[in-house]
Amino acid sequence: MINPDAIGRTFKGAEVSITQSEIDAFCAVLGETDTSIAPPTFSIRISLDQSQNVLTSPEVGVNWERIVHGDQKFEIHQPLKAGDVVRCDSTLEGYKQMAGNEFVTARSDLYVNEKIAVTNWSTLVVRA
């Protein structure tokens, strides 16, 4: 069960560097030929790692093996590109229980040079 005290908290993430090879590989999977910037959904690679670290921490208490993806949305302020150093902060914005399952909404704010570049929201379901 998710610790209800974790809802509303923001967890500051570590910085990660984006490489051109990561963007190239992501674009190849999508069939995207323009690799000058990362596709909008590229940010999930960074935010998902942060979300997993936050949600599985003892202070939150989620069993990652029980997680399924519910929903995703993105707000792009500036595109991500190779050479960017990104910090991802995650905020657990919402929580509800339904049919024995737990639903948690996590907002991930990705910063480049301390300016917000991408915000994405994930609704994750912790199966009963």
DSSP file (Angstrom, degrees, kcal/mol; ACC not computed):
  #  RESIDUE AA STRUCTURE BP1 BP2  ACC     N-H-->O    O-->H-N    N-H-->O    O-->H-N    TCO  KAPPA ALPHA  PHI   PSI    X-CA   Y-CA   Z-CA
    1    1 A M              0   0    0      0, 0.0     2,-0.2     0, 0.0     0, 0.0   0.000 360.0 360.0 360.0 139.8    0.0    0.0    0.0
    2    2 A I        -     0   0    0      1,-0.1    59,-0.2   124,-0.1    58,-0.1  -0.488 360.0-113.8 -70.6 135.4    1.2    3.5   -0.9
    3    3 A N    >   -     0   0    0     57,-2.4     3,-2.1    -2,-0.2     4,-0.4  -0.603  21.0-148.9 -69.1 115.1    2.1    5.6    2.1
    4    4 A P  G >  S+     0   0    0      0, 0.0     3,-0.9     0, 0.0    -1,-0.2   0.741  93.1  68.3 -62.2 -21.9   -0.5    8.4    2.1
    5    5 A D  G 3  S+     0   0    0      1,-0.2    55,-0.1    54,-0.1    -2,-0.1   0.686  90.8  63.8 -68.6 -16.8    2.0   10.8    3.7
    6    6 A A  G X  S+     0   0    0     -3,-2.1     3,-1.9    54,-0.1    86,-0.4   0.716  77.4 102.6 -79.4 -20.9    3.9   10.7    0.4
    7    7 A I  T <  S+     0   0    0     -3,-0.9    86,-0.2    -4,-0.4     3,-0.1  -0.455  87.0  21.0 -68.9 130.5    1.1   12.2   -1.6
    8    8 A G  T 3  S+     0   0    0     84,-3.9    -1,-0.3     1,-0.4     2,-0.2   0.251  96.8 123.7  95.7 -10.8    1.8   15.9   -2.3
    9    9 A R    <   -     0   0    0     -3,-1.9    83,-2.0    83,-0.2     2,-0.5  -0.548  52.4-142.9 -85.2 148.7    5.6   15.5   -1.8
   10   10 A T  E     -A   91   0A   0     81,-0.2     2,-0.6    -2,-0.2    81,-0.3  -0.938   9.2-157.4-109.8 133.5    8.2   16.4   -4.4
   11   11 A F  E     -A   90   0A   0     79,-3.6    79,-2.5    -2,-0.5     2,-0.3  -0.950  14.9-135.9-113.6 117.9   11.3   14.3   -4.7
   12   12 A K        -     0   0    0     -2,-0.6    77,-0.2    77,-0.2     2,-0.1  -0.553  23.7-147.4 -76.6 133.8   14.3   16.0   -6.3
   13   13 A G        -     0   0    0     -2,-0.3     2,-0.1    75,-0.1    76,-0.1  -0.455  14.3-102.1 -98.5 170.4   16.1   13.8   -8.8
   14   14 A A        -     0   0    0     -2,-0.1    74,-0.8     1,-0.1     2,-0.3  -0.441  42.5 -99.3 -83.1 161.8   19.7   13.4   -9.9
   15   15 A E  E     -B   87   0A   0     72,-0.2     2,-0.3    -2,-0.1    72,-0.2  -0.629  37.5-172.3 -84.1 142.6   21.1   15.0  -13.1
   16   16 A V  E     -B   86   0A   0     70,-2.6    70,-3.4    -2,-0.3     2,-0.4  -0.980  17.8-131.7-131.7 146.8   21.5   12.9  -16.2
   17   17 A S  E     -B   85   0A   0     -2,-0.3     2,-0.5    68,-0.2    68,-0.2  -0.808  16.3-136.8 -98.8 138.2   23.1   13.8  -19.5
   18   18 A I        -     0   0    0     66,-2.6    65,-3.2    -2,-0.4     2,-0.3  -0.815  20.6-158.2 -94.4 129.3   21.4   13.1  -22.8
   19   19 A T     >  -     0   0    0     -2,-0.5     4,-1.7    63,-0.2     3,-0.2  -0.726  25.9-123.3-105.5 157.1   23.5   11.7  -25.5
   20   20 A Q  H  > S+     0   0    0     -2,-0.3     4,-3.1     1,-0.2     5,-0.2   0.867 112.6  58.4 -63.9 -36.0   23.0   11.7  -29.3
   21   21 A S  H  > S+     0   0    0      1,-0.2     4,-2.3     2,-0.2    -1,-0.2   0.861 104.1  51.5 -65.1 -33.5   23.1    7.9  -29.4
   22   22 A E  H  > S+     0   0    0      2,-0.2     4,-2.2    -3,-0.2    -1,-0.2   0.922 112.6  45.2 -65.9 -43.5   20.2    7.8  -26.9
   23   23 A I  H  X S+     0   0    0     -4,-1.7     4,-2.8     2,-0.2     5,-0.2   0.928 112.4  51.7 -64.9 -44.6   18.2   10.1  -29.1
   24   24 A D  H  X S+     0   0    0     -4,-3.1     4,-2.3     1,-0.2    -2,-0.2   0.920 111.5  46.9 -57.4 -46.0   19.2    8.2  -32.3
   25   25 A A  H  X S+     0   0    0     -4,-2.3     4,-1.6     2,-0.2    -1,-0.2   0.907 113.0  48.4 -65.0 -42.0   18.1    4.9  -30.7
   26   26 A F  H  X S+     0   0    0     -4,-2.2     4,-1.4     1,-0.2    -2,-0.2   0.925 112.6  48.7 -64.1 -44.9   14.8    6.3  -29.5
   27   27 A C  H  X>S+     0   0    0     -4,-2.8     5,-2.4     1,-0.2     4,-1.3   0.881 106.5  57.2 -62.6 -38.7   14.1    7.8  -32.9
   28   28 A A  H  <5S+     0   0    0     -4,-2.3     3,-0.3     1,-0.2    -1,-0.2   0.899 104.7  51.1 -60.8 -40.8   14.9    4.6  -34.7
   29   29 A V  H  <5S+     0   0    0     -4,-1.6    -1,-0.2     1,-0.2    -2,-0.2   0.870 115.0  43.2 -63.4 -36.6   12.2    2.7  -32.7
   30   30 A L  H  <5S-     0   0    0     -4,-1.4    -1,-0.2    -5,-0.1    -2,-0.2   0.611 111.4-118.6 -84.6 -12.5    9.7    5.3  -33.6
   31   31 A G  T  <5 +     0   0    0     -4,-1.3     2,-0.4    -3,-0.3    -3,-0.2   0.689  61.4 153.1  79.2  18.4   10.7    5.5  -37.3
   32   32 A E      < -     0   0    0     -5,-2.4    -1,-0.3    -6,-0.2    -2,-0.1  -0.688  28.9-171.4 -84.5 130.2   11.6    9.2  -36.8
   33   33 A T        +     0   0    0     -2,-0.4     2,-0.9    -3,-0.1    -1,-0.1   0.701  65.1  82.1 -96.5 -21.7   14.3   10.5  -39.1
   34   34 A D        +     0   0    0      1,-0.1     3,-0.3    -7,-0.1    -1,-0.1  -0.751  47.0 165.4 -86.8 107.4   14.9   13.9  -37.6
   35   35 A T        +     0   0    0     -2,-0.9    -1,-0.1     1,-0.2   -11,-0.1   0.163  44.7 104.3-107.2  17.5   17.3   13.3  -34.7
   36   36 A S  S    S+     0   0    0     45,-0.1     2,-0.3     1,-0.1    46,-0.3   0.799  93.8  18.5 -70.0 -27.1   18.3   16.9  -34.1
   37   37 A I  S    S-     0   0    0     -3,-0.3    44,-0.2    44,-0.1    -1,-0.1  -0.932  94.6 -96.4-134.7 161.9   16.1   17.0  -31.1
   38   38 A A        -     0   0    0     42,-3.3    42,-0.3    -2,-0.3     5,-0.1  -0.550  44.8-106.3 -76.2 141.0   14.5   14.3  -28.9
   39   39 A P    >   -     0   0    0      0, 0.0     3,-2.1     0, 0.0     4,-0.4  -0.292  36.7-105.1 -59.4 154.6   10.9   13.3  -29.7
   40   40 A P  G >  S+     0   0    0      0, 0.0     3,-0.9     0, 0.0     4,-0.1   0.838 120.2  53.7 -54.0 -36.4    8.4   14.6  -27.2
   41   41 A T  G >  S+     0   0    0      1,-0.2     3,-1.6     2,-0.1     4,-0.3   0.544  83.1  89.1 -79.4  -4.6    8.0   11.2  -25.6
   42   42 A F  G X> S+     0   0    0     -3,-2.1     3,-2.0     1,-0.3     4,-0.6   0.837  73.4  71.5 -57.8 -32.9   11.7   10.8  -25.0
   43   43 A S  H X> S+     0   0    0     -3,-0.9     4,-2.6    -4,-0.4     3,-0.6   0.738  81.6  71.6 -59.4 -22.5   11.3   12.5  -21.6
   44   44 A I  H <> S+     0   0    0     -3,-1.6     4,-2.6     1,-0.2     5,-0.3   0.808  87.4  64.4 -65.5 -27.2    9.6    9.4  -20.3
   45   45 A R  H <> S+     0   0    0     -3,-2.0     4,-0.8    -4,-0.3    -1,-0.2   0.893 111.6  35.7 -60.0 -38.2   12.9    7.5  -20.3
   46   46 A I  H <X S+     0   0    0     -3,-0.6     4,-1.7    -4,-0.6    -2,-0.2   0.924 119.9  46.1 -80.8 -48.1   14.2   10.0  -17.7
   47   47 A S  H  X S+     0   0    0     -4,-2.6     4,-3.0     1,-0.2     5,-0.2   0.828 107.4  57.6 -69.7 -30.9   11.0   10.5  -15.7
   48   48 A L  H  X S+     0   0    0     -4,-2.6     4,-2.6    -5,-0.2    -1,-0.2   0.907 105.9  50.0 -66.0 -40.2   10.2    6.7  -15.5
   49   49 A D  H  X S+     0   0    0     -4,-0.8     4,-2.1    -5,-0.3    -1,-0.2   0.934 113.9  45.8 -60.4 -45.2   13.5    6.0  -13.9
   50   50 A Q  H  X S+     0   0    0     -4,-1.7     4,-2.5     2,-0.2    -2,-0.2   0.926 112.3  50.7 -63.8 -45.0   12.9    8.8  -11.4
   51   51 A S  H  X S+     0   0    0     -4,-3.0     4,-3.1     1,-0.2     5,-0.3   0.902 109.5  50.7 -60.9 -41.3    9.3    7.6  -10.7
   52   52 A Q  H  X S+     0   0    0     -4,-2.6     4,-2.0     1,-0.2    -1,-0.2   0.930 111.3  48.1 -63.0 -44.3   10.5    4.0  -10.2
   53   53 A N  H  < S+     0   0    0     -4,-2.1     4,-0.4    -5,-0.2    -2,-0.2   0.913 116.8  43.1 -61.4 -42.9   13.1    5.2   -7.7
   54   54 A V  H >< S+     0   0    0     -4,-2.5     3,-1.1     1,-0.2     7,-0.3   0.958 115.4  46.2 -68.1 -51.8   10.6    7.4   -5.8
   55   55 A L  H 3< S+     0   0    0     -4,-3.1     7,-3.0     1,-0.3    -2,-0.2   0.819 114.6  46.6 -66.5 -31.5    7.7    4.9   -5.8
   56   56 A T  T 3< S+     0   0    0     -4,-2.0    -1,-0.3    -5,-0.3    -2,-0.2   0.469  86.3 112.8 -90.5  -0.7    9.7    2.0   -4.7
   57   57 A S  S X> S-     0   0    0     -3,-1.1     4,-3.0    -4,-0.4     3,-1.7  -0.355  82.1-113.4 -66.4 152.8   11.5    3.8   -1.9
   58   58 A P  T 34 S+     0   0    0      0, 0.0    -1,-0.1     0, 0.0    -4,-0.0   0.801 115.6  61.4 -57.9 -29.0   10.7    2.7    1.6
   59   59 A E  T 34 S+     0   0    0      1,-0.1   -53,-0.1    -5,-0.1   -54,-0.1   0.672 118.0  27.5 -75.4 -14.4    9.0    6.1    2.3
   60   60 A V  T <4 S-     0   0    0     -3,-1.7   -57,-2.4    -6,-0.2    -4,-0.1   0.755  90.8-156.2-109.7 -49.2    6.4    5.5   -0.5
   61   61 A G     <  +     0   0    0     -4,-3.0     2,-0.3    -7,-0.3    -5,-0.2   0.770  27.1 156.6  87.7  28.5    6.3    1.7   -0.5
   62   62 A V        -     0   0    0     -7,-3.0     2,-0.9    -5,-0.3    -1,-0.2  -0.702  41.3-133.8 -90.4 138.5    5.1    0.6   -4.0
   63   63 A N    >   -     0   0    0     -2,-0.3     3,-2.2     1,-0.2     4,-0.2  -0.820  16.2-156.6 -85.6 107.0    5.9   -2.9   -5.3
   64   64 A W  G >  S+     0   0    0     -2,-0.9     3,-1.6     1,-0.3    -1,-0.2   0.764  88.1  67.1 -60.2 -27.2    7.0   -2.0   -8.9
   65   65 A E  G 3  S+     0   0    0      1,-0.3    -1,-0.3    -3,-0.1    -2,-0.0   0.670  98.4  53.5 -68.1 -14.9    6.2   -5.5  -10.1
   66   66 A R  G <  S+     0   0    0     -3,-2.2    61,-2.9     2,-0.0     2,-0.3   0.409  87.4 111.2 -96.9   0.0    2.5   -4.7   -9.5
   67   67 A I  E <   +C  126   0A   0     -3,-1.6     2,-0.3    59,-0.2    59,-0.2  -0.561  38.8 176.6 -83.7 136.3    2.6   -1.5  -11.6
   68   68 A V  E     -C  125   0A   0     57,-2.2    57,-2.9    -2,-0.3     2,-0.3  -0.966  36.1-105.5-129.0 153.0    0.8   -1.1  -14.9
   69   69 A H  E     +C  124   0A   0     -2,-0.3    55,-0.2    55,-0.2     3,-0.1  -0.591  36.7 172.2 -80.1 132.4    0.6    2.1  -17.0
   70   70 A G  E     -     0   0A   0     53,-2.8     2,-0.3     1,-0.4    54,-0.2   0.818  58.5 -20.1-105.3 -47.2   -2.7    3.9  -16.9
   71   71 A D  E     -C  123   0A   0     52,-1.5    52,-2.3     2,-0.0    -1,-0.4  -0.984  49.8-162.9-162.0 160.1   -2.2    7.3  -18.7
   72   72 A Q  E     +C  122   0A   0     -2,-0.3     2,-0.3    50,-0.2    50,-0.2  -0.987   8.4 174.1-151.1 139.7    0.4    9.7  -19.8
   73   73 A K  E     -C  121   0A   0     48,-1.9    48,-2.5    -2,-0.3     2,-0.3  -0.987  12.8-152.9-146.0 156.3    0.4   13.4  -21.0
   74   74 A F  E     -C  120   0A   0     -2,-0.3     2,-0.4    46,-0.2    46,-0.2  -0.936  12.3-165.6-130.9 146.3    3.2   15.8  -21.8
   75   75 A E  E     -C  119   0A   0     44,-2.8    44,-2.5    -2,-0.3     2,-0.6  -0.959  18.7-157.9-129.3 114.1    3.7   19.6  -21.8
   76   76 A I  E     +C  118   0A   0     -2,-0.4    42,-0.2    42,-0.2    41,-0.1  -0.824  22.5 168.4 -99.2 120.2    6.8   20.6  -23.8
   77   77 A H  S    S-     0   0    0     40,-3.2    41,-0.2    -2,-0.6    -1,-0.2   0.768  78.7  -5.9 -95.6 -35.2    8.3   24.0  -22.9
   78   78 A Q  S    S-     0   0    0     39,-1.9    -1,-0.4     0, 0.0     2,-0.0  -0.960  83.7-101.5-155.2 145.6   11.5   23.4  -24.9
   79   79 A P        -     0   0    0      0, 0.0     2,-0.3     0, 0.0    39,-0.1  -0.339  32.8-121.6 -69.9 150.9   12.8   20.3  -26.8
   80   80 A L        +     0   0    0    -42,-0.3   -42,-3.3   -41,-0.1     2,-0.3  -0.681  36.7 179.3 -86.6 145.9   15.4   18.1  -25.2
   81   81 A K    >   -     0   0    0     -2,-0.3     3,-2.0   -44,-0.2   -63,-0.2  -0.938  37.2 -71.3-144.1 165.9   18.6   17.6  -27.2
   82   82 A A  T 3  S+     0   0    0    -46,-0.3   -63,-0.2    -2,-0.3     3,-0.1  -0.312 117.3  29.7 -58.0 137.5   22.0   15.9  -27.1
   83   83 A G  T 3  S+     0   0    0    -65,-3.2    -1,-0.2     1,-0.4     2,-0.1   0.163  85.7 133.2  95.6 -16.6   24.3   17.5  -24.5
   84   84 A D    <   -     0   0    0     -3,-2.0   -66,-2.6   -66,-0.1     2,-0.6  -0.433  49.3-145.9 -65.7 139.2   21.4   18.6  -22.2
   85   85 A V  E     -B   17   0A   0    -68,-0.2    28,-0.7    -2,-0.1     2,-0.4  -0.955  24.6-164.6-105.8 118.5   21.9   17.9  -18.6
   86   86 A V  E     -BD  16 112A   0    -70,-3.4   -70,-2.6    -2,-0.6     2,-0.5  -0.861  17.8-163.8-114.6 135.2   18.5   17.2  -17.1
   87   87 A R  E     -BD  15 111A   0     24,-2.1    24,-3.1    -2,-0.4     2,-0.6  -0.973  12.4-156.8-112.8 132.9   17.2   17.0  -13.6
   88   88 A C  E     - D   0 110A   0    -74,-0.8     2,-0.4    -2,-0.5    22,-0.2  -0.936   6.9-170.2-114.6 115.4   13.9   15.3  -13.0
   89   89 A D  E     - D   0 109A   0     20,-2.6    20,-2.9    -2,-0.6     2,-0.5  -0.881  11.3-153.1-101.3 135.2   11.9   16.2   -9.9
   90   90 A S  E     -AD  11 108A   0    -79,-2.5   -79,-3.6    -2,-0.4     2,-0.5  -0.920   9.0-169.1-114.6 133.1    8.8   14.0   -9.2
   91   91 A T  E     -AD  10 107A   0     16,-3.0    16,-3.1    -2,-0.5     2,-1.1  -0.978  20.5-139.2-118.7 127.8    5.7   15.1   -7.4
   92   92 A L  E     + D   0 106A   0    -83,-2.0   -84,-3.9    -2,-0.5    14,-0.2  -0.752  31.7 172.3 -84.7 102.5    3.1   12.6   -6.3
   93   93 A E  E     +     0   0A   0     12,-2.0     2,-0.3    -2,-1.1    -1,-0.2   0.814  51.0  14.1 -87.3 -32.8    0.0   14.6   -7.1
   94   94 A G  E     - D   0 105A   0     11,-1.5    11,-2.2     2,-0.0     2,-0.3  -0.972  50.2-176.1-149.4 159.6   -2.9   12.3   -6.6
   95   95 A Y  E     + D   0 104A   0     -2,-0.3     2,-0.3     9,-0.2     9,-0.2  -0.979  11.3 158.4-154.8 138.0   -4.0    9.0   -5.1
   96   96 A K  E     - D   0 103A   0      7,-2.0     7,-3.2    -2,-0.3     2,-0.4  -0.981  28.0-133.6-154.6 159.2   -7.2    7.0   -5.1
   97   97 A Q  E     + D   0 102A   0     -2,-0.3     2,-0.3     5,-0.2     5,-0.2  -0.926  26.2 169.3-113.8 140.7   -8.3    3.4   -4.6
   98   98 A M  E >   - D   0 101A   0      3,-2.5     3,-2.3    -2,-0.4    -2,-0.0  -0.932  67.1 -10.3-154.1 127.7  -10.8    1.7   -6.8
   99   99 A A  T 3  S-     0   0    0     -2,-0.3    29,-0.2     1,-0.3     3,-0.1   0.829 128.1 -55.0  54.0  35.6  -11.8   -2.0   -7.0
  100  100 A G  T 3  S+     0   0    0      1,-0.3    -1,-0.3    27,-0.1     2,-0.2   0.343 116.8 112.4  83.3  -7.4   -8.9   -2.9   -4.7
  101  101 A N  E <   -D   98   0A   0     -3,-2.3    -3,-2.5    26,-0.1     2,-0.4  -0.649  61.7-133.5 -96.5 155.4   -6.3   -1.2   -7.0
  102  102 A E  E     -DE  97 126A   0     24,-2.2    24,-3.4    -2,-0.2     2,-0.5  -0.915  14.5-160.8-108.6 135.5   -4.3    1.9   -6.1
  103  103 A F  E     -DE  96 125A   0     -7,-3.2    -7,-2.0    -2,-0.4     2,-0.4  -0.967   9.8-176.9-116.4 126.7   -4.0    4.7   -8.7
  104  104 A V  E     -DE  95 124A   0     20,-2.6    20,-2.9    -2,-0.5     2,-0.6  -0.984  14.4-152.0-126.0 135.2   -1.2    7.3   -8.3
  105  105 A T  E     -DE  94 123A   0    -11,-2.2   -12,-2.0    -2,-0.4   -11,-1.5  -0.925  15.2-170.4-106.6 123.3   -0.6   10.3  -10.4
  106  106 A A  E     -DE  92 122A   0     16,-2.8    16,-2.6    -2,-0.6     2,-0.5  -0.947   9.1-156.1-115.3 131.1    3.0   11.4  -10.6
  107  107 A R  E     -DE  91 121A   0    -16,-3.1   -16,-3.0    -2,-0.5     2,-0.5  -0.911   8.6-161.2-103.4 130.8    4.1   14.7  -12.2
  108  108 A S  E     -DE  90 120A   0     12,-3.3    12,-2.3    -2,-0.5     2,-0.6  -0.959   2.2-163.8-114.4 123.7    7.7   14.8  -13.5
  109  109 A D  E     -DE  89 119A   0    -20,-2.9   -20,-2.6    -2,-0.5     2,-0.6  -0.932   7.3-158.7-107.1 118.1    9.3   18.2  -14.1
  110  110 A L  E     -DE  88 118A   0      8,-3.4     7,-3.4    -2,-0.6     8,-1.4  -0.867   9.7-163.2-101.9 123.5   12.4   18.0  -16.2
  111  111 A Y  E     -DE  87 116A   0    -24,-3.1   -24,-2.1    -2,-0.6     2,-0.4  -0.856  13.6-171.2-109.9 138.4   14.8   20.9  -15.9
  112  112 A V  E >  S-DE  86 115A   0      3,-2.7     3,-1.7    -2,-0.4   -26,-0.1  -0.996  85.7  -9.7-123.8 122.8   17.7   22.0  -18.2
  113  113 A N  T 3  S-     0   0    0    -28,-0.7    -1,-0.1    -2,-0.4     3,-0.1   0.893 129.1 -60.1  53.8  41.7   19.8   24.8  -16.7
  114  114 A E  T 3  S+     0   0    0      1,-0.2     2,-0.4    -3,-0.0    -1,-0.3   0.589 115.9 114.1  64.0  12.8   17.3   25.2  -13.9
  115  115 A K  E <  S- E   0 112A   0     -3,-1.7    -3,-2.7     0, 0.0     2,-0.2  -0.934  76.8-107.5-112.6 139.1   14.6   26.1  -16.4
  116  116 A I  E     + E   0 111A   0     -2,-0.4    -5,-0.2    -5,-0.2     3,-0.1  -0.447  42.0 167.6 -65.3 127.7   11.6   23.8  -16.9
  117  117 A A  E     +     0   0A   0     -7,-3.4   -40,-3.2     1,-0.4   -39,-1.9   0.770  63.7   7.3-106.2 -44.5   11.9   22.0  -20.3
  118  118 A V  E     -CE  76 110A   0     -8,-1.4    -8,-3.4   -42,-0.2     2,-0.4  -1.000  53.2-166.7-143.4 139.9    9.2   19.3  -20.0
  119  119 A T  E     +CE  75 109A   0    -44,-2.5   -44,-2.8    -2,-0.4     2,-0.4  -0.998  16.2 178.0-121.2 132.3    6.5   18.3  -17.6
  120  120 A N  E     -CE  74 108A   0    -12,-2.3   -12,-3.3    -2,-0.4     2,-0.4  -0.987  15.9-150.8-133.6 150.5    4.8   15.0  -17.9
  121  121 A W  E     -CE  73 107A   0    -48,-2.5   -48,-1.9    -2,-0.4     2,-0.4  -0.951  10.6-169.6-118.2 135.1    2.1   13.3  -15.9
  122  122 A S  E     -CE  72 106A   0    -16,-2.6   -16,-2.8    -2,-0.4     2,-0.6  -0.988  11.8-156.2-124.2 132.2    1.8    9.5  -15.4
  123  123 A T  E     -CE  71 105A   0    -52,-2.3   -53,-2.8    -2,-0.4   -52,-1.5  -0.951  21.3-171.6-103.6 120.2   -1.1    7.7  -13.9
  124  124 A L  E     -CE  69 104A   0    -20,-2.9   -20,-2.6    -2,-0.6     2,-0.5  -0.897  13.0-146.1-116.4 141.6    0.1    4.4  -12.6
  125  125 A V  E     -CE  68 103A   0    -57,-2.9   -57,-2.2    -2,-0.4     2,-0.8  -0.922   0.8-155.1-110.3 125.6   -2.0    1.6  -11.3
  126  126 A V  E     -CE  67 102A   0    -24,-3.4   -24,-2.2    -2,-0.5   -59,-0.2  -0.881  27.6-134.8 -97.1 106.5   -0.8   -0.7   -8.5
  127  127 A R              0   0    0    -61,-2.9   -26,-0.1    -2,-0.8   -27,-0.1  -0.295 360.0 360.0 -66.1 144.0   -2.7   -3.9   -9.1
  128  128 A A              0   0    0    -29,-0.2    -1,-0.1    -2,-0.0   -27,-0.1   0.468 360.0 360.0 -66.7 360.0   -4.3   -5.6   -6.1
